[in-house]
Amino acid sequence: MSVLPAYALGDARFEASDLLRSVPLLPRNAALALLHGYRATISHAYGDVCKYYPSCSAYAVGAVQQHGAVVGSALTAARLVRCHPWAAGGVDDVPPRKNFRHALTPHGFVVPGPTGKD
């Protein structure tokens, strides 16, 4: 199984005080949990066979992190269409979302970002 790119991991921690702010992130984190399960089981059995970097499953993680479950799934579907035996391959990073206001945990889950309050 390929490791996640550095941009897909962070050092944020979930804070209990952010519980209400975390509710809109539940679908995104549920999709990430499914992707992590896939990467630990099925993807692990295939090994590194993807022509692209990051692998398609790592791309899916980054896409869902940056763009949410729906748009991230659409970006992943488009990537899967591009991934075929005749593809040239190469580096194909997830397009970053402008004004990404969340933070990432060391395991790649999304938590509310800083509020600007000190």
All heavy atoms as an XYZ file, in Angstrom:
878
protein
N       0.852     -1.187      0.000
C       0.000      0.000      0.000
C       0.887      1.236      0.000
O       1.844      1.334      0.751
C      -0.887     -0.027      1.254
C      -1.665      1.237      1.463
S      -2.816      1.190      2.841
C      -1.732      1.173      4.224
N       0.563      2.170     -0.844
C       1.345      3.407     -0.886
C       0.970      4.295      0.295
O      -0.136      4.247      0.810
C       1.093      4.143     -2.200
O      -0.242      4.583     -2.261
N       1.912      5.087      0.705
C       1.655      6.009      1.795
C       0.952      7.245      1.242
O       1.025      7.539      0.051
C       2.957      6.408      2.524
C       3.572      5.207      3.192
C       3.932      7.034      1.572
N       0.280      7.959      2.116
C      -0.394      9.185      1.693
C       0.636     10.288      1.482
O       1.634     10.364      2.194
C      -1.398      9.623      2.763
C      -2.627      8.742      2.914
C      -3.438      9.171      4.138
C      -3.489      8.770      1.680
N       0.409     11.157      0.509
C       1.317     12.302      0.324
C       1.296     13.199      1.563
O       0.328     13.212      2.328
C       0.725     13.032     -0.878
C      -0.216     12.085     -1.514
C      -0.649     11.124     -0.473
N       2.342     13.953      1.747
C       2.471     14.801      2.934
C       1.314     15.782      3.074
O       0.887     16.095      4.185
C       3.798     15.556      2.898
N       0.763     16.265      1.958
C      -0.334     17.227      2.052
C      -1.628     16.602      2.566
O      -2.561     17.308      2.893
C      -0.579     17.928      0.707
C      -1.038     17.032     -0.420
C      -2.344     16.578     -0.496
C      -0.167     16.658     -1.421
C      -2.758     15.766     -1.531
C      -0.567     15.854     -2.462
C      -1.879     15.406     -2.511
O      -2.287     14.598     -3.540
N      -1.688     15.268      2.651
C      -2.900     14.595      3.116
C      -2.845     14.269      4.605
O      -3.760     13.643      5.132
C      -3.134     13.321      2.312
N      -1.792     14.682      5.278
C      -1.644     14.427      6.714
C      -1.362     15.727      7.432
O      -0.770     16.639      6.871
C      -0.500     13.442      6.954
C      -0.632     12.082      6.261
C       0.641     11.288      6.421
C      -1.814     11.320      6.800
N      -1.783     15.812      8.673
C      -1.540     17.018      9.449
C      -1.199     16.684     10.884
O      -0.966     15.528     11.230
N      -1.221     17.689     11.724
C      -0.910     17.472     13.136
C      -2.012     18.011     14.047
O      -1.820     18.165     15.248
C       0.433     18.093     13.497
C       0.490     19.590     13.217
O      -0.515     20.163     12.760
O       1.553     20.173     13.468
N      -3.184     18.279     13.496
C      -4.299     18.807     14.295
C      -4.882     17.704     15.173
O      -4.724     16.515     14.907
C      -5.376     19.374     13.375
N      -5.544     18.116     16.190
C      -6.229     17.196     17.113
C      -7.682     17.619     17.220
O      -8.016     18.800     17.119
C      -5.599     17.241     18.510
C      -4.152     16.896     18.541
C      -3.979     15.393     18.634
N      -2.567     15.076     18.716
C      -1.956     14.288     17.857
N      -2.614     13.740     16.876
N      -0.680     14.030     17.984
N      -8.549     16.634     17.435
C      -9.961     16.940     17.660
C     -10.122     17.466     19.073
O      -9.637     16.872     20.021
C     -10.822     15.692     17.464
C     -12.268     15.939     17.745
C     -13.052     16.626     16.839
C     -12.834     15.525     18.934
C     -14.386     16.882     17.098
C     -14.168     15.771     19.201
C     -14.942     16.452     18.278
N     -10.776     18.581     19.193
C     -11.044     19.181     20.499
C     -12.530     19.030     20.811
O     -13.376     19.260     19.938
C     -10.676     20.666     20.487
C      -9.222     20.947     20.166
C      -8.275     20.491     21.255
O      -8.684     20.429     22.433
O      -7.116     20.183     20.919
N     -12.849     18.661     22.026
C     -14.256     18.490     22.419
C     -15.044     19.780     22.237
O     -16.236     19.746     21.939
C     -14.339     18.006     23.864
N     -14.390     20.916     22.379
C     -15.082     22.196     22.218
C     -15.518     22.435     20.765
O     -16.335     23.305     20.496
C     -14.187     23.344     22.694
O     -13.002     23.381     21.923
N     -14.973     21.679     19.828
C     -15.328     21.813     18.411
C     -16.393     20.824     17.975
O     -16.605     20.636     16.774
C     -14.083     21.608     17.544
C     -13.112     22.764     17.643
O     -13.571     23.892     17.902
O     -11.910     22.534     17.449
N     -17.087     20.200     18.917
C     -18.054     19.159     18.585
C     -19.122     19.661     17.610
O     -19.385     19.026     16.585
C     -18.699     18.609     19.855
C     -19.647     17.436     19.650
C     -18.899     16.261     19.037
C     -20.277     17.034     20.959
N     -19.737     20.793     17.887
C     -20.785     21.309     17.001
C     -20.233     21.729     15.648
O     -20.887     21.532     14.615
C     -21.522     22.475     17.655
C     -22.456     22.104     18.804
C     -23.073     23.354     19.424
C     -23.536     21.163     18.323
N     -19.046     22.284     15.634
C     -18.426     22.672     14.366
C     -18.014     21.460     13.541
O     -17.777     21.574     12.337
C     -17.196     23.553     14.627
C     -17.545     24.916     15.208
C     -16.313     25.752     15.507
N     -15.435     25.858     14.360
C     -14.101     25.871     14.445
N     -13.505     25.792     15.601
N     -13.366     25.979     13.361
N     -17.934     20.283     14.169
C     -17.524     19.063     13.481
C     -18.676     18.349     12.792
O     -18.437     17.515     11.915
C     -16.883     18.094     14.470
O     -15.723     18.649     15.013
N     -19.897     18.653     13.155
C     -21.056     17.945     12.588
C     -21.090     18.017     11.061
O     -21.293     16.988     10.402
C     -22.367     18.449     13.222
C     -23.582     17.891     12.503
C     -22.402     18.078     14.701
N     -20.862     19.177     10.429
C     -20.874     19.194      8.955
C     -19.752     18.371      8.318
O     -19.823     18.046      7.139
C     -20.689     20.682      8.612
C     -21.078     21.421      9.838
C     -20.749     20.514     10.988
N     -18.746     18.017      9.089
C     -17.627     17.232      8.565
C     -17.859     15.724      8.663
O     -17.040     14.939      8.180
C     -16.338     17.600      9.300
C     -15.895     19.060      9.174
C     -14.691     19.334     10.062
C     -15.597     19.399      7.725
N     -18.982     15.303      9.257
C     -19.245     13.875      9.435
C     -19.294     13.099      8.116
O     -18.673     12.035      8.021
C     -20.533     13.659     10.238
C     -20.417     13.944     11.736
C     -21.776     13.817     12.414
C     -19.421     13.003     12.375
N     -20.005     13.568      7.074
C     -19.996     12.792      5.815
C     -18.591     12.660      5.223
O     -18.203     11.598      4.729
C     -20.909     13.593      4.881
C     -21.755     14.421      5.775
C     -20.916     14.704      6.993
N     -17.825     13.715      5.295
C     -16.452     13.705      4.778
C     -15.612     12.686      5.543
O     -14.898     11.889      4.946
C     -15.864     15.109      4.922
C     -14.502     15.299      4.346
C     -14.002     16.703      4.545
N     -14.945     17.693      4.074
C     -14.621     18.829      3.500
N     -13.360     19.152      3.343
N     -15.525     19.681      3.113
N     -15.707     12.700      6.870
C     -14.913     11.778      7.672
C     -15.409     10.338      7.567
O     -14.613      9.406      7.660
C     -14.853     12.248      9.124
C     -13.886     13.403      9.284
O     -12.837     13.438      8.662
N     -14.245     14.371     10.113
N     -16.719     10.144      7.339
C     -17.237      8.786      7.110
C     -16.661      8.225      5.810
O     -16.246      7.060      5.747
C     -18.762      8.800      7.073
N     -16.628      9.052      4.764
C     -16.031      8.618      3.497
C     -14.543      8.322      3.680
O     -14.024      7.342      3.126
C     -16.245      9.686      2.427
N     -13.856      9.150      4.475
C     -12.431      8.911      4.732
C     -12.223      7.603      5.499
O     -11.264      6.871      5.223
C     -11.820     10.086      5.491
C     -11.630     11.354      4.669
C     -11.261     12.528      5.559
C     -10.576     11.139      3.594
N     -13.111      7.293      6.429
C     -12.995      6.035      7.174
C     -13.135      4.845      6.222
O     -12.379      3.860      6.322
C     -14.043      5.972      8.278
N     -14.085      4.927      5.286
C     -14.242      3.858      4.298
C     -12.994      3.740      3.417
O     -12.536      2.629      3.118
C     -15.471      4.114      3.430
C     -16.817      3.945      4.117
C     -17.945      4.400      3.200
C     -17.019      2.505      4.543
N     -12.460      4.878      2.992
C     -11.251      4.855      2.171
C     -10.058      4.278      2.931
O      -9.268      3.516      2.375
C     -10.924      6.258      1.667
C     -11.832      6.775      0.558
C     -11.628      8.280      0.355
C     -11.576      6.013     -0.734
N      -9.932      4.623      4.209
C      -8.831      4.066      5.007
C      -8.992      2.554      5.147
O      -8.006      1.811      5.086
C      -8.760      4.722      6.384
C      -8.240      6.126      6.361
N      -7.085      6.495      5.715
C      -8.734      7.259      6.911
C      -6.880      7.786      5.865
N      -7.873      8.276      6.587
N     -10.235      2.088      5.323
C     -10.486      0.644      5.383
C     -10.125     -0.043      4.079
O      -9.499     -1.110      4.074
N     -10.507      0.565      2.965
C     -10.169      0.028      1.648
C      -8.656     -0.028      1.467
O      -8.108     -1.028      1.002
C     -10.797      0.892      0.548
C     -10.317      0.533     -0.840
C     -10.898     -0.512     -1.531
C      -9.261      1.224     -1.433
C     -10.443     -0.868     -2.794
C      -8.804      0.883     -2.694
C      -9.398     -0.164     -3.374
O      -8.941     -0.501     -4.617
N      -7.974      1.056      1.840
C      -6.524      1.112      1.664
C      -5.809      0.078      2.539
O      -4.759     -0.432      2.176
C      -6.006      2.511      1.970
C      -6.380      3.518      0.890
C      -5.944      4.923      1.236
N      -4.563      5.045      1.649
C      -3.513      5.049      0.818
N      -3.696      4.953     -0.460
N      -2.291      5.165      1.295
N      -6.387     -0.248      3.701
C      -5.749     -1.205      4.607
C      -6.025     -2.656      4.212
O      -5.272     -3.546      4.614
C      -6.235     -0.969      6.032
N      -7.063     -2.894      3.412
C      -7.417     -4.273      3.072
C      -7.257     -4.543      1.579
O      -6.277     -5.127      1.153
C      -8.861     -4.582      3.515
O      -9.753     -3.631      2.916
C      -8.998     -4.519      5.022
N      -8.192     -4.099      0.790
C      -8.222     -4.425     -0.639
C      -7.039     -3.818     -1.370
O      -6.326     -4.499     -2.111
C      -9.558     -3.973     -1.257
C     -10.697     -4.718     -0.578
C      -9.572     -4.201     -2.759
C     -12.069     -4.197     -0.891
N      -6.807     -2.528     -1.190
C      -5.702     -1.856     -1.869
C      -4.360     -2.455     -1.459
O      -3.453     -2.589     -2.276
C      -5.726     -0.358     -1.560
O      -4.693      0.303     -2.220
N      -4.255     -2.844     -0.207
C      -3.020     -3.447      0.303
C      -2.731     -4.767     -0.415
O      -1.570     -5.107     -0.666
C      -3.126     -3.653      1.817
C      -1.887     -4.145      2.452
N      -0.743     -3.394      2.535
C      -1.570     -5.342      3.012
C       0.196     -4.082      3.141
N      -0.279     -5.264      3.429
N      -3.774     -5.512     -0.761
C      -3.600     -6.795     -1.438
C      -3.075     -6.613     -2.864
O      -2.350     -7.465     -3.378
C      -4.917     -7.562     -1.459
N      -3.430     -5.505     -3.523
C      -2.964     -5.247     -4.883
C      -1.505     -4.807     -4.935
O      -0.821     -5.037     -5.916
C      -3.816     -4.148     -5.548
C      -5.138     -4.621     -6.041
C      -6.310     -4.164     -5.473
C      -5.231     -5.506     -7.104
C      -7.541     -4.588     -5.932
C      -6.453     -5.933     -7.569
C      -7.608     -5.477     -6.981
O      -8.816     -5.899     -7.434
N      -1.060     -4.108     -3.934
C       0.288     -3.572     -3.950
C       0.340     -2.279     -4.759
O      -0.687     -1.718     -5.131
N       1.533     -1.806     -5.059
C       1.720     -0.569     -5.827
C       1.673     -0.878     -7.320
O       2.685     -1.233     -7.921
C       3.050      0.085     -5.469
C       2.923      1.156     -4.421
O       1.794      1.609     -4.186
O       3.953      1.539     -3.852
N       0.511     -0.738     -7.923
C       0.379     -1.012     -9.352
C      -0.105      0.213    -10.131
O      -0.189      0.165    -11.346
C      -0.584     -2.194     -9.609
C      -0.007     -3.481     -9.048
C      -1.954     -1.920     -9.042
N      -0.392      1.291     -9.456
C      -0.932      2.476    -10.117
C       0.161      3.192    -10.907
O       1.296      3.320    -10.451
C      -1.540      3.429     -9.081
S      -2.550      4.718     -9.829
N      -0.189      3.670    -12.099
C       0.754      4.409    -12.940
C       0.915      5.849    -12.481
O       1.827      6.533    -12.908
C       0.277      4.415    -14.390
C       0.365      3.074    -15.049
C      -0.032      3.209    -16.490
C       0.371      1.978    -17.243
N       0.413      2.207    -18.673
N       0.000      6.292    -11.653
C       0.015      7.668    -11.198
C       0.561      7.767     -9.779
O       0.519      6.817     -9.013
C      -1.398      8.263    -11.203
C      -1.937      8.550    -12.576
C      -2.859      7.703    -13.159
C      -1.539      9.677    -13.277
C      -3.368      7.968    -14.419
C      -2.047      9.953    -14.528
C      -2.966      9.097    -15.092
O      -3.458      9.372    -16.325
N       1.073      8.938     -9.452
C       1.402      9.260     -8.065
C       0.612     10.513     -7.715
O       0.646     11.468     -8.481
C       2.894      9.548     -7.854
C       3.149      9.949     -6.419
C       3.307      8.987     -5.455
C       3.147     11.290     -6.043
C       3.488      9.353     -4.124
C       3.317     11.651     -4.722
C       3.489     10.680     -3.771
O       3.644     11.026     -2.462
N      -0.090     10.516     -6.617
C      -0.322      9.417     -5.683
C      -1.213      8.350     -6.304
O      -1.863      8.589     -7.319
C      -0.994     10.091     -4.500
C      -1.655     11.295     -5.053
C      -0.818     11.734     -6.219
N      -1.256      7.184     -5.667
C      -2.098      6.104     -6.170
C      -3.554      6.574     -6.202
O      -3.915      7.587     -5.593
C      -1.969      4.875     -5.271
O      -2.558      5.144     -4.007
N      -4.387      5.834     -6.897
C      -5.790      6.238     -7.021
C      -6.484      6.318     -5.656
O      -7.280      7.226     -5.414
C      -6.534      5.290     -7.956
S      -5.999      5.442     -9.678
N      -6.174      5.395     -4.761
C      -6.824      5.438     -3.447
C      -6.299      6.602     -2.603
O      -7.055      7.234     -1.865
C      -6.651      4.112     -2.708
O      -5.291      3.834     -2.463
N      -5.005      6.903     -2.723
C      -4.460      8.068     -2.010
C      -5.023      9.359     -2.603
O      -5.290     10.318     -1.876
C      -2.936      8.065     -2.064
N      -5.210      9.393     -3.914
C      -5.842     10.544     -4.567
C      -7.255     10.736     -4.018
O      -7.672     11.859     -3.735
C      -5.887     10.321     -6.081
C      -6.463     11.478     -6.858
C      -5.630     12.446     -7.397
C      -7.832     11.590     -7.069
C      -6.149     13.508     -8.126
C      -8.355     12.647     -7.780
C      -7.510     13.602     -8.310
O      -8.030     14.659     -9.016
N      -7.988      9.629     -3.859
C      -9.355      9.699     -3.335
C      -9.368     10.308     -1.935
O     -10.228     11.135     -1.613
C      -9.993      8.315     -3.321
N      -8.415      9.908     -1.101
C      -8.335     10.469      0.250
C      -8.124     11.983      0.173
O      -8.833     12.758      0.815
C      -7.210      9.794      1.071
C      -6.940     10.553      2.365
C      -7.569      8.347      1.379
N      -7.164     12.420     -0.620
C      -6.898     13.850     -0.751
C      -8.070     14.612     -1.330
O      -8.385     15.724     -0.903
N      -8.764     14.015     -2.307
C      -9.903     14.683     -2.930
C     -11.050     14.861     -1.939
O     -11.670     15.928     -1.869
C     -10.369     13.892     -4.151
N     -11.330     13.829     -1.152
C     -12.403     13.927     -0.157
C     -12.014     14.901      0.953
O     -12.846     15.679      1.423
C     -12.766     12.531      0.401
C     -13.696     12.627      1.595
C     -13.394     11.677     -0.698
N     -10.762     14.881      1.365
C     -10.306     15.828      2.384
C     -10.515     17.263      1.911
O     -11.038     18.089      2.641
C      -8.827     15.628      2.700
C      -8.497     14.430      3.504
C      -6.998     14.235      3.612
O      -6.225     14.608      2.724
N      -6.574     13.626      4.713
N     -10.072     17.567      0.736
C     -10.086     18.937      0.224
C     -11.461     19.415     -0.212
O     -11.804     20.571     -0.016
C      -9.131     19.054     -0.978
C      -7.684     19.017     -0.613
C      -7.244     20.287      0.084
O      -7.516     21.390     -0.357
N      -6.561     20.118      1.195
N     -12.243     18.526     -0.832
C     -13.463     18.973     -1.509
C     -14.746     18.375     -0.950
O     -15.829     18.706     -1.452
C     -13.357     18.655     -3.001
C     -12.200     19.339     -3.654
N     -12.232     20.657     -4.032
C     -10.950     18.892     -3.960
C     -11.070     20.991     -4.568
N     -10.272     19.945     -4.523
N     -14.671     17.493      0.050
C     -15.869     16.899      0.614
C     -16.215     15.586     -0.064
O     -15.610     15.196     -1.068
N     -17.229     14.897      0.477
C     -17.570     13.558      0.006
C     -18.107     13.555     -1.424
O     -17.727     12.706     -2.232
C     -18.577     12.913      0.960
N     -18.961     14.492     -1.778
C     -19.597     14.473     -3.098
C     -18.624     14.914     -4.194
O     -18.390     14.189     -5.168
C     -20.875     15.349     -3.097
C     -21.464     15.453     -4.485
C     -21.892     14.792     -2.115
N     -18.060     16.100     -4.067
C     -17.135     16.607     -5.085
C     -15.873     15.750     -5.118
O     -15.337     15.441     -6.187
C     -16.799     18.098     -4.842
C     -15.734     18.589     -5.805
C     -18.056     18.929     -4.954
N     -15.385     15.319     -3.955
C     -14.213     14.457     -3.903
C     -14.449     13.133     -4.608
O     -13.562     12.617     -5.291
N     -15.652     12.584     -4.473
C     -15.989     11.344     -5.181
C     -16.016     11.568     -6.686
O     -15.576     10.709     -7.459
C     -17.337     10.805     -4.701
O     -17.253     10.439     -3.347
N     -16.531     12.709     -7.122
C     -16.558     13.023     -8.559
C     -15.133     13.182     -9.097
O     -14.826     12.680    -10.189
C     -17.378     14.289     -8.798
N     -14.269     13.860     -8.350
C     -12.869     13.989     -8.773
C     -12.188     12.622     -8.847
O     -11.410     12.346     -9.764
C     -12.107     14.903     -7.817
C     -12.424     16.389     -7.897
C     -11.803     17.131     -6.718
C     -11.920     16.957     -9.207
N     -12.506     11.759     -7.892
C     -11.932     10.413     -7.879
C     -12.429      9.599     -9.062
O     -11.650      8.879     -9.700
C     -12.264      9.702     -6.553
O     -11.705     10.471     -5.478
C     -11.707      8.300     -6.520
N     -13.711      9.719     -9.385
C     -14.260      9.001    -10.544
C     -13.556      9.453    -11.824
O     -13.210      8.624    -12.683
C     -15.764      9.214    -10.641
N     -13.329     10.749    -11.960
C     -12.628     11.264    -13.141
C     -11.197     10.721    -13.186
O     -10.688     10.390    -14.265
C     -12.625     12.787    -13.125
N     -10.561     10.618    -12.042
C      -9.198     10.060    -11.985
C      -9.208      8.588    -12.385
O      -8.346      8.126    -13.128
C      -8.634     10.250    -10.582
C      -7.402      9.428    -10.250
C      -6.165      9.892    -11.029
N      -5.015      9.112    -10.656
C      -4.192      9.391     -9.655
N      -4.382     10.458     -8.925
N      -3.182      8.610     -9.397
N     -10.190      7.826    -11.910
C     -10.268      6.409    -12.248
C     -10.476      6.205    -13.750
O      -9.961      5.252    -14.329
C     -11.377      5.727    -11.446
C     -11.088      5.573     -9.952
C     -12.323      5.072     -9.219
C      -9.910      4.653     -9.719
N     -11.212      7.111    -14.385
C     -11.407      7.030    -15.837
C     -10.080      7.260    -16.556
O      -9.801      6.631    -17.574
C     -12.491      8.038    -16.296
C     -12.522      8.187    -17.800
C     -13.853      7.616    -15.771
N      -9.251      8.159    -16.022
C      -7.944      8.436    -16.629
C      -6.936      7.306    -16.409
O      -5.933      7.220    -17.088
C      -7.348      9.728    -16.056
C      -8.079     10.973    -16.432
C      -7.293     12.232    -16.070
N      -6.812     12.320    -14.711
C      -7.473     12.880    -13.694
N      -8.673     13.386    -13.900
N      -6.945     12.938    -12.499
N      -7.192      6.465    -15.415
C      -6.250      5.414    -15.036
C      -6.586      4.124    -15.788
O      -7.501      3.403    -15.429
C      -6.315      5.181    -13.525
S      -4.992      4.138    -12.903
N      -5.855      3.865    -16.854
C      -6.055      2.663    -17.666
C      -4.692      2.203    -18.170
O      -3.683      2.915    -18.029
C      -7.030      2.946    -18.820
C      -6.667      4.139    -19.638
N      -5.664      4.119    -20.582
C      -7.161      5.403    -19.627
C      -5.570      5.304    -21.149
N      -6.459      6.114    -20.574
N      -4.615      1.007    -18.750
C      -3.304      0.470    -19.154
C      -2.536      1.330    -20.156
O      -1.316      1.249    -20.229
C      -3.645     -0.886    -19.773
C      -4.950     -1.258    -19.172
C      -5.680      0.025    -18.925
N      -3.217      2.158    -20.925
C      -2.540      2.966    -21.931
C      -2.236      4.386    -21.453
O      -1.710      5.193    -22.200
C      -3.387      3.023    -23.207
C      -3.661      1.625    -23.681
C      -2.831      0.839    -24.424
C      -4.816      0.848    -23.408
N      -3.409     -0.389    -24.630
C      -4.639     -0.412    -24.016
C      -6.000      1.083    -22.696
C      -5.589     -1.417    -23.940
C      -6.945      0.065    -22.629
C      -6.732     -1.154    -23.243
N      -2.542      4.685    -20.217
C      -2.281      6.017    -19.657
C      -0.777      6.226    -19.510
O      -0.030      5.293    -19.214
C      -2.962      6.186    -18.308
N      -0.361      7.455    -19.711
C       1.062      7.782    -19.559
C       1.490      7.740    -18.096
O       2.633      7.448    -17.779
C       1.343      9.165    -20.141
N       0.563      8.056    -17.187
C       0.893      8.064    -15.767
C       1.615      9.334    -15.376
O       1.603     10.326    -16.102
N       2.242      9.318    -14.219
C       2.978     10.474    -13.729
C       2.359     11.052    -12.473
O       1.505     10.438    -11.835
N       2.777     12.246    -12.134
C       2.268     12.917    -10.936
C       0.932     13.570    -11.263
O       0.814     14.302    -12.240
C       3.279     13.966    -10.418
C       2.710     14.723     -9.237
C       4.583     13.297    -10.042
N      -0.057     13.291    -10.450
C      -1.408     13.828    -10.637
C      -1.973     14.151     -9.259
O      -2.707     13.363     -8.678
C      -2.281     12.810    -11.370
C      -3.677     13.322    -11.661
O      -3.866     14.555    -11.704
O      -4.584     12.490    -11.847
N      -1.598     15.297     -8.734
C      -2.060     15.691     -7.403
C      -3.489     16.218     -7.448
O      -3.970     16.696     -8.478
C      -1.150     16.778     -6.825
C       0.185     16.215     -6.368
O       0.206     15.091     -5.851
O       1.198     16.918     -6.525
N      -4.143     16.158     -6.305
C      -5.492     16.693     -6.156
C      -5.422     18.208     -6.269
O      -4.560     18.836     -5.644
C      -6.073     16.311     -4.777
C      -7.426     16.954     -4.547
C      -6.158     14.807     -4.632
N      -6.328     18.812     -7.049
C      -6.325     20.283     -7.089
C      -6.724     20.824     -5.708
O      -7.761     20.426     -5.164
C      -7.363     20.626     -8.152
C      -8.195     19.407     -8.311
C      -7.359     18.240     -7.898
N      -5.905     21.676     -5.121
C      -6.243     22.182     -3.779
C      -7.471     23.080     -3.823
O      -7.722     23.775     -4.806
C      -5.000     22.963     -3.358
C      -4.313     23.301     -4.629
C      -4.669     22.250     -5.629
N      -8.223     23.031     -2.770
C      -9.392     23.890     -2.650
C      -8.947     25.251     -2.149
O      -8.210     25.366     -1.173
C     -10.390     23.282     -1.675
C     -11.632     24.095     -1.544
C     -12.617     23.431     -0.640
N     -13.797     24.256     -0.537
C     -14.936     23.839     -0.062
N     -15.046     22.590      0.349
N     -15.965     24.636      0.015
N      -9.401     26.284     -2.818
C      -9.070     27.632     -2.356
C      -9.763     27.863     -1.018
O     -10.890     27.444     -0.813
C      -9.527     28.671     -3.368
C      -8.765     28.597     -4.659
C      -9.203     29.668     -5.615
C      -8.422     29.500     -6.909
N      -8.618     30.580     -7.839
N      -9.082     28.516     -0.126
C      -9.620     28.854      1.190
C     -10.043     27.621      1.983
O     -11.090     27.618      2.614
C     -10.799     29.824      1.054
C     -10.407     31.082      0.312
O      -9.317     31.606      0.501
N     -11.281     31.556     -0.555
N      -9.231     26.567      1.948
C      -9.500     25.380      2.764
C      -9.387     25.786      4.214
O      -8.333     26.221      4.670
C      -8.490     24.279      2.420
C      -8.731     22.991      3.142
C      -9.810     22.193      2.819
C      -7.873     22.575      4.135
C     -10.030     20.985      3.470
C      -8.075     21.370      4.796
C      -9.156     20.571      4.463
N     -10.484     25.708      4.964
C     -10.509     26.264      6.319
C     -10.492     25.211      7.418
O     -10.760     25.502      8.574
C     -11.729     27.164      6.481
C     -13.049     26.449      6.350
C     -14.217     27.430      6.476
N     -15.466     26.730      6.578
C     -16.210     26.362      5.547
N     -15.820     26.628      4.330
N     -17.345     25.729      5.743
N     -10.196     23.979      7.060
C     -10.170     22.900      8.041
C      -8.723     22.490      8.320
O      -7.802     22.987      7.691
C     -10.974     21.702      7.533
C     -12.368     22.055      7.115
N     -13.302     22.564      7.984
C     -12.978     22.004      5.915
C     -14.433     22.798      7.342
N     -14.265     22.469      6.078
N      -8.558     21.575      9.248
C      -7.237     21.047      9.580
C      -7.292     19.527      9.453
O      -8.369     18.929      9.453
C      -6.843     21.461     10.995
N      -6.130     18.916      9.332
C      -6.035     17.466      9.178
C      -5.334     16.850     10.375
O      -4.384     17.412     10.908
C      -5.261     17.126      7.904
C      -5.841     17.679      6.613
C      -4.896     17.410      5.450
C      -7.208     17.088      6.343
N      -5.806     15.665     10.761
C      -5.184     14.928     11.854
C      -4.022     14.103     11.307
O      -3.876     13.957     10.091
C      -6.201     13.983     12.528
O      -6.535     12.947     11.599
C      -7.447     14.734     12.973
N      -3.207     13.511     12.184
C      -2.113     12.663     11.711
C      -2.596     11.451     10.897
O      -1.855     10.896     10.110
C      -1.418     12.217     12.999
C      -1.730     13.294     13.981
C      -3.123     13.750     13.630
N      -3.855     11.056     11.071
C      -4.416      9.934     10.315
C      -5.189     10.396      9.086
O      -5.771      9.570      8.382
C      -5.316      9.090     11.215
C      -4.564      8.423     12.319
N      -3.706      7.366     12.109
C      -4.515      8.678     13.646
C      -3.179      6.997     13.249
N      -3.636      7.788     14.196
N      -5.230     11.688      8.837
C      -5.857     12.190      7.631
C      -7.322     12.567      7.754
O      -7.968     12.858      6.755
N      -7.877     12.544      8.952
C      -9.268     12.969      9.124
C      -9.336     14.487      9.207
O      -8.356     15.156      9.534
C      -9.887     12.317     10.361
C     -10.108     10.835     10.183
C      -9.229      9.919     10.704
C     -11.187     10.364      9.453
C      -9.414      8.548     10.524
C     -11.388      9.014      9.252
C     -10.495      8.100      9.801
N     -10.501     15.026      8.889
C     -10.680     16.471      8.831
C     -11.361     16.965     10.101
O     -12.366     16.411     10.540
C     -11.531     16.858      7.591
C     -11.690     18.350      7.482
C     -10.898     16.292      6.324
N     -10.783     17.989     10.718
C     -11.344     18.612     11.921
C     -11.475     20.118     11.656
O     -10.840     20.639     10.758
C     -10.462     18.353     13.158
C     -10.439     16.860     13.516
C      -9.053     18.862     12.973
N     -12.326     20.782     12.425
C     -12.452     22.228     12.230
C     -11.110     22.924     12.407
O     -10.313     22.571     13.264
C     -13.437     22.666     13.323
C     -14.215     21.434     13.639
C     -13.245     20.298     13.460
N     -10.886     23.908     11.567
C      -9.654     24.671     11.634
C      -9.721     25.725     12.718
O     -10.724     25.852     13.439
N      -8.682     26.520     12.831
C      -8.651     27.570     13.838
C      -9.764     28.580     13.606
O     -10.128     28.877     12.474
C      -7.282     28.210     13.673
C      -6.660     27.613     12.479
C      -7.488     26.466     12.012
N     -10.293     29.095     14.691
C     -11.402     30.058     14.602
C     -10.915     31.488     14.516
O     -11.691     32.386     14.250
C     -12.319     29.947     15.828
O     -11.552     30.208     16.997
C     -12.943     28.571     15.907
N      -9.663     31.709     14.764
C      -9.143     33.073     14.769
C      -9.225     33.724     16.135
O      -8.776     34.822     16.340
N      -9.823     33.012     17.097
C      -9.898     33.532     18.472
C      -8.621     33.148     19.207
O      -8.119     32.051     19.084
C     -11.087     32.923     19.218
C     -12.412     33.221     18.599
C     -13.483     32.507     19.395
C     -14.779     32.450     18.639
N     -15.769     31.608     19.284
N      -8.107     34.067     19.972
C      -6.914     33.769     20.790
C      -7.264     33.738     22.255
O      -8.148     34.283     22.735
C      -5.821     34.788     20.554
C      -5.172     34.586     19.181
O      -5.250     33.463     18.658
O      -4.609     35.550     18.673
